Amino acid sequence: MSEKIAILGDGCASLSFAAKAGSLADYEITVIKPTGAPKSKDHAWGFWSDDVLKDAEDIARYSWNKWAIVTEQDCAVMSSESKKYHSFKRFDWIENRRGLAINNGVEFKNQSEVNLEDFSHVFDSRPPEVPDGAVLQHFYGIEVEASKDVFDPSTVLLMDFRVDQQNGMHFVYVLPYSKRKALIESTLFSEKVCDESYYANSISEYLKAYFKLEDYKITHREKGVIPLGNLFPHDPDIAGMGANAGATRPASGYAFLFIQRQIRDALHRVQKGSKLDFRDPHTRIDRWMDSMLLAVLKHWPEYGPSLFFRMGKSLNGDQFVKFMSGDAGFWIKAKVILSMPKKPFIKVLTNPKLRKIKKSRTAIA
């Protein structure tokens, strides 16, 4: 008899897993939309090539083999032919995975239509809860159509720090779709979210200063908040999956790759005879290094531009992708550590209170 599995939440993690239901002959899967869940919003997702992301690469709208980190003083440009950077819209992935899930017999229901006690196992993919005082990655972006050729479609501006740094580590992220079309995002790492006008004004001033662009059409807007660091499970009594099981990279907010790896590893264990479960895809050393970086960015955000620029300068494109993807070996990690300014990290290392997580918590929708 098949085991009945319920997945709470109908976002990236649950649908990425449900799309693989065809390889789980002994399980009946139901994806449940939680009561009171916020309306889904579309936005761009970026990711580097990886063996587990072949399906994502197939539906990517744009790809680049160069990306840059820019400061007021200099620019670090990295490239890779084997590890390209790709982008698609969230809804592209969600619709693709939903279609595969339906073809594999997955059922979709509202929480009000089911009794969770009727299922053998329940997994919770709802967003985790966030410790008070946690660093947040918050952003607002616009897709623009310019009236003239201004963008360089060969290179992603991964982090351009030539913007106001008064409210935390702040950079602009640019995905150049063509010479006239691009996504421009104002992104901050800080404890507090800013008024929407702050991001919008930052983008406007940035386009004017560095692209001489004032005449453009806005075709899409997007915004979001990604909590960073070690987070609390949404419900400690329900096993988690996706970000709710630690998939989000603590210091960068990257989750898409790690969700797919988490699911791949869970399926491999099932095929070897183990019970279905979803585990933290990050190593202890990566979590420790991320906690150090987050503490520095929280207490001394002015170091942010230098930190990331130094990392970009010390690594080539393939090494940078390995580091960001959790695949870095000892020598790559050593290069990153040696490139960092020592003073703030020594302060964090010698004062554990700077890395302490508060017990109180709040939910992030």
C-alpha positions as CSV (number, residue, x, y, z in Angstrom):
1,M,0.0,0.0,0.0
2,S,1.3,3.5,-0.9
3,E,2.1,5.9,1.8
4,K,0.1,9.2,1.7
5,I,2.4,12.3,1.8
6,A,1.2,15.8,2.3
7,I,3.3,18.8,1.5
8,L,2.2,22.1,3.2
9,G,2.9,25.0,0.8
10,D,2.7,25.2,-3.0
11,G,5.9,27.1,-3.8
12,C,9.3,26.2,-5.3
13,A,10.3,23.4,-2.9
14,S,6.9,21.6,-2.9
15,L,6.4,21.8,-6.7
16,S,10.0,20.9,-7.4
17,F,9.5,17.8,-5.4
18,A,6.1,17.0,-6.7
19,A,7.4,17.1,-10.3
20,K,9.6,14.1,-9.3
21,A,6.6,12.0,-8.0
22,G,6.9,9.6,-10.9
23,S,10.1,8.2,-9.3
24,L,8.2,7.5,-6.0
25,A,5.9,4.6,-6.8
26,D,5.2,3.8,-3.2
27,Y,4.0,7.3,-2.3
28,E,0.8,9.3,-3.0
29,I,1.5,13.0,-2.9
30,T,-0.8,15.9,-2.2
31,V,0.3,19.5,-2.3
32,I,-1.7,21.7,0.0
33,K,-2.2,25.4,-0.3
34,P,-2.1,26.8,3.3
35,T,-5.0,28.8,4.6
36,G,-4.2,32.5,4.4
37,A,-1.2,32.0,2.1
38,P,-0.1,35.3,0.4
39,K,-0.8,35.7,-3.3
40,S,2.1,34.4,-5.4
41,K,4.3,37.1,-7.1
42,D,6.4,36.7,-10.2
43,H,10.1,37.7,-10.1
44,A,13.4,36.9,-11.8
45,W,15.5,34.0,-10.4
46,G,19.2,33.8,-11.2
47,F,21.4,30.7,-10.9
48,W,24.6,29.2,-12.1
49,S,24.9,26.0,-14.1
50,D,24.9,22.8,-12.1
51,D,24.2,19.1,-12.9
52,V,21.0,19.2,-10.8
53,L,19.7,22.3,-12.6
54,K,19.6,20.9,-16.2
55,D,15.8,21.2,-16.3
56,A,16.1,24.9,-15.2
57,E,18.7,25.7,-17.8
58,D,16.3,24.3,-20.5
59,I,13.7,26.9,-19.6
60,A,16.0,29.8,-18.8
61,R,15.2,32.9,-20.8
62,Y,18.7,34.4,-20.6
63,S,22.3,33.3,-20.0
64,W,25.6,35.0,-19.4
65,N,29.2,33.7,-19.0
66,K,30.5,36.9,-17.4
67,W,29.5,38.8,-14.2
68,A,31.1,41.6,-12.3
69,I,31.4,43.1,-8.8
70,V,31.8,46.9,-8.9
71,T,32.9,49.4,-6.2
72,E,33.7,53.1,-6.3
73,Q,37.4,52.3,-6.8
74,D,37.5,49.2,-9.1
75,C,35.7,46.4,-10.9
76,A,36.2,42.6,-10.6
77,V,35.0,40.7,-13.7
78,M,34.7,36.9,-13.7
79,S,33.8,34.5,-16.4
80,S,33.1,30.8,-17.0
81,E,32.1,28.8,-20.1
82,S,31.0,25.8,-18.1
83,K,29.3,27.6,-15.2
84,K,27.1,30.2,-16.9
85,Y,24.7,32.4,-15.1
86,H,21.0,31.9,-16.1
87,S,17.7,33.7,-15.4
88,F,14.1,32.9,-15.7
89,K,10.8,34.1,-14.2
90,R,9.5,32.3,-11.1
91,F,6.2,31.6,-12.7
92,D,8.0,29.8,-15.6
93,W,9.4,27.2,-13.1
94,I,6.3,27.0,-11.0
95,E,4.1,26.3,-14.0
96,N,6.5,23.8,-15.5
97,R,6.8,21.9,-12.3
98,R,3.0,22.0,-11.6
99,G,2.4,20.5,-15.0
100,L,4.8,17.6,-14.4
101,A,3.4,17.0,-11.0
102,I,-0.2,16.7,-12.4
103,N,1.0,14.3,-15.0
104,N,2.6,12.2,-12.2
105,G,-0.7,12.0,-10.4
106,V,-0.1,14.6,-7.7
107,E,-3.2,16.1,-6.2
108,F,-3.6,19.8,-5.3
109,K,-5.9,20.9,-2.5
110,N,-6.6,23.8,-0.2
111,Q,-5.9,23.2,3.5
112,S,-9.6,23.6,4.3
113,E,-10.3,20.5,2.2
114,V,-8.0,18.1,4.0
115,N,-7.4,16.6,7.4
116,L,-3.6,16.3,7.9
117,E,-4.2,13.3,10.2
118,D,-5.3,11.3,7.2
119,F,-1.7,11.3,5.8
120,S,1.2,9.0,6.7
121,H,3.7,11.9,6.7
122,V,3.4,15.7,6.5
123,F,6.2,18.0,5.4
124,D,6.1,21.7,5.8
125,S,7.5,23.9,3.0
126,R,6.1,27.2,4.4
127,P,8.6,29.9,5.0
128,P,10.6,29.5,8.3
129,E,10.4,32.0,11.1
130,V,13.1,34.5,11.7
131,P,15.0,35.5,14.8
132,D,14.5,39.1,15.9
133,G,17.5,41.1,14.8
134,A,18.3,38.8,11.9
135,V,19.9,40.3,8.8
136,L,17.5,40.5,5.9
137,Q,18.2,40.7,2.2
138,H,15.5,43.0,0.9
139,F,15.1,44.3,-2.6
140,Y,13.0,46.2,-5.1
141,G,13.5,45.9,-8.8
142,I,12.2,47.2,-12.1
143,E,12.5,45.8,-15.7
144,V,13.1,48.7,-18.1
145,E,13.0,49.4,-21.8
146,A,15.4,52.2,-22.6
147,S,15.0,54.6,-25.5
148,K,18.6,54.0,-26.6
149,D,21.4,51.4,-26.4
150,V,22.9,51.6,-22.9
151,F,23.3,48.1,-21.4
152,D,26.1,45.6,-22.0
153,P,24.2,42.3,-22.6
154,S,27.4,40.3,-22.2
155,T,27.9,40.9,-18.5
156,V,25.7,40.6,-15.4
157,L,26.4,43.3,-12.8
158,L,26.1,41.0,-9.8
159,M,26.8,43.6,-7.2
160,D,27.4,47.3,-8.0
161,F,28.2,49.1,-4.8
162,R,28.2,52.7,-6.2
163,V,25.0,53.6,-4.3
164,D,24.1,55.0,-0.9
165,Q,25.5,52.9,2.0
166,Q,23.7,54.7,4.8
167,N,21.1,52.0,5.5
168,G,23.2,48.9,5.4
169,M,25.2,47.1,2.7
170,H,23.6,48.3,-0.5
171,F,24.2,47.3,-4.1
172,V,22.5,47.3,-7.5
173,Y,22.0,44.1,-9.4
174,V,21.6,44.4,-13.2
175,L,20.5,41.6,-15.5
176,P,21.0,43.0,-19.0
177,Y,18.6,41.2,-21.4
178,S,19.7,43.3,-24.4
179,K,21.2,46.7,-25.1
180,R,17.9,48.3,-24.2
181,K,16.2,45.9,-21.8
182,A,17.3,45.0,-18.3
183,L,16.2,44.2,-14.7
184,I,17.6,46.7,-12.2
185,E,17.3,45.8,-8.5
186,S,18.3,47.8,-5.4
187,T,19.3,45.3,-2.8
188,L,20.2,45.8,0.9
189,F,21.5,43.6,3.7
190,S,20.2,45.1,7.0
191,E,17.8,44.4,9.8
192,K,15.1,46.8,8.6
193,V,13.3,47.1,5.3
194,C,13.2,50.5,3.7
195,D,10.3,52.5,2.2
196,E,9.7,51.6,-1.4
197,S,10.6,55.1,-2.5
198,Y,14.2,54.6,-1.2
199,Y,14.9,51.7,-3.6
200,A,13.1,53.4,-6.5
201,N,15.1,56.6,-6.0
202,S,18.3,54.6,-5.7
203,I,17.6,52.9,-9.1
204,S,16.6,56.2,-10.8
205,E,19.8,57.9,-9.6
206,Y,22.0,54.9,-10.5
207,L,20.6,54.7,-14.1
208,K,21.1,58.5,-14.5
209,A,24.7,58.5,-13.1
210,Y,26.1,55.4,-14.7
211,F,24.0,54.8,-17.9
212,K,23.0,58.4,-18.6
213,L,19.5,57.1,-18.7
214,E,16.4,59.1,-17.7
215,D,14.0,58.2,-20.5
216,Y,12.8,54.6,-20.1
217,K,9.6,52.5,-19.8
218,I,9.0,50.3,-16.7
219,T,7.5,47.0,-17.8
220,H,7.6,45.1,-14.5
221,R,8.1,45.7,-10.8
222,E,9.2,43.2,-8.2
223,K,10.2,43.2,-4.5
224,G,11.0,40.8,-1.7
225,V,12.5,40.0,1.6
226,I,14.9,37.0,2.2
227,P,15.8,36.3,5.8
228,L,19.4,35.3,6.3
229,G,21.3,33.2,8.9
230,N,20.0,30.3,10.9
231,L,16.2,30.3,11.0
232,F,13.5,28.6,13.0
233,P,11.1,25.9,11.6
234,H,7.7,27.3,10.7
235,D,6.1,24.6,13.0
236,P,8.6,22.6,15.1
237,D,6.1,19.7,15.3
238,I,6.1,19.2,11.5
239,A,9.1,18.0,9.5
240,G,10.3,20.7,7.1
241,M,11.5,20.8,3.5
242,G,13.0,23.5,1.3
243,A,13.9,26.7,3.1
244,N,12.0,25.4,6.1
245,A,14.6,22.6,6.3
246,G,17.6,24.9,6.0
247,A,18.0,25.0,2.2
248,T,18.6,28.8,2.0
249,R,22.3,29.6,2.0
250,P,22.7,31.6,5.3
251,A,24.8,34.5,4.0
252,S,23.6,34.9,0.5
253,G,19.9,34.0,0.4
254,Y,20.5,31.6,-2.5
255,A,18.0,28.8,-2.2
256,F,17.0,27.5,-5.6
257,L,20.1,25.3,-6.2
258,F,20.1,24.0,-2.6
259,I,16.4,23.1,-2.7
260,Q,17.0,21.0,-5.8
261,R,20.0,19.3,-4.2
262,Q,18.0,18.6,-1.0
263,I,15.2,17.0,-3.1
264,R,17.7,15.0,-5.2
265,D,19.4,13.6,-2.0
266,A,16.1,12.8,-0.4
267,L,15.0,10.8,-3.5
268,H,18.4,8.9,-3.6
269,R,17.9,7.8,0.0
270,V,14.4,6.6,-0.7
271,Q,15.7,4.6,-3.7
272,K,18.2,3.0,-1.3
273,G,15.4,1.9,1.1
274,S,15.3,4.8,3.5
275,K,12.3,6.7,4.6
276,L,11.5,10.0,2.9
277,D,13.0,13.0,4.7
278,F,14.6,16.4,3.7
279,R,18.0,17.4,5.3
280,D,20.0,20.6,5.6
281,P,22.2,20.7,2.4
282,H,24.9,22.9,3.9
283,T,28.1,21.8,5.6
284,R,29.0,22.9,9.1
285,I,32.0,24.8,7.9
286,D,29.9,26.7,5.3
287,R,27.4,27.6,8.0
288,W,30.2,28.7,10.3
289,M,31.8,30.8,7.6
290,D,28.4,32.3,6.7
291,S,27.7,33.2,10.4
292,M,31.0,35.1,10.6
293,L,30.3,37.0,7.4
294,L,26.7,37.9,8.5
295,A,28.0,39.2,11.8
296,V,30.5,41.4,10.1
297,L,27.8,42.8,7.7
298,K,25.4,43.3,10.6
299,H,27.7,45.2,12.9
300,W,30.1,46.8,10.3
301,P,28.2,47.0,7.0
302,E,30.7,49.5,5.6
303,Y,33.0,46.6,5.0
304,G,30.6,45.0,2.6
305,P,31.8,46.4,-0.7
306,S,35.4,45.6,0.1
307,L,34.6,42.1,1.3
308,F,32.8,41.0,-1.9
309,F,35.1,42.9,-4.2
310,R,38.1,41.2,-2.6
311,M,36.4,37.8,-3.0
312,G,35.8,38.5,-6.7
313,K,39.4,39.6,-7.2
314,S,40.8,36.5,-5.5
315,L,38.8,33.9,-7.4
316,N,38.3,33.1,-11.0
317,G,34.8,32.5,-12.4
318,D,34.7,28.7,-11.8
319,Q,36.1,29.1,-8.3
320,F,33.6,31.8,-7.4
321,V,30.7,29.7,-8.6
322,K,32.0,26.7,-6.5
323,F,32.2,28.9,-3.4
324,M,28.7,30.4,-3.9
325,S,27.3,26.9,-4.7
326,G,28.8,25.2,-1.6
327,D,31.2,23.1,-3.7
328,A,34.4,24.9,-2.6
329,G,37.3,22.8,-1.4
330,F,39.9,23.7,1.1
331,W,42.1,25.9,-1.2
332,I,39.2,28.0,-2.5
333,K,37.9,28.6,1.0
334,A,41.5,29.5,2.1
335,K,41.8,32.0,-0.8
336,V,38.6,33.6,0.3
337,I,39.6,33.8,4.0
338,L,43.0,35.2,3.1
339,S,41.5,37.9,0.9
340,M,39.3,39.2,3.7
341,P,40.1,42.3,5.9
342,K,41.2,40.7,9.2
343,K,40.1,43.3,11.8
344,P,36.3,42.8,11.7
345,F,36.5,39.0,11.5
346,I,38.9,38.9,14.5
347,K,36.3,40.9,16.5
348,V,33.6,38.5,15.6
349,L,35.7,35.4,16.2
350,T,36.7,36.6,19.7
351,N,33.3,37.8,20.7
352,P,30.6,35.0,20.3
353,K,27.9,37.5,21.4
354,L,28.2,39.2,18.0
355,R,27.0,35.9,16.4
356,K,24.3,35.1,18.9
357,I,20.8,34.3,17.7
358,K,17.9,35.7,19.7
359,K,15.2,33.3,20.8
360,S,12.2,35.6,19.9
361,R,11.1,35.3,16.3
362,T,8.7,36.6,13.7
363,A,7.3,35.1,10.5
364,I,8.3,36.4,7.1
365,A,5.5,36.1,4.5
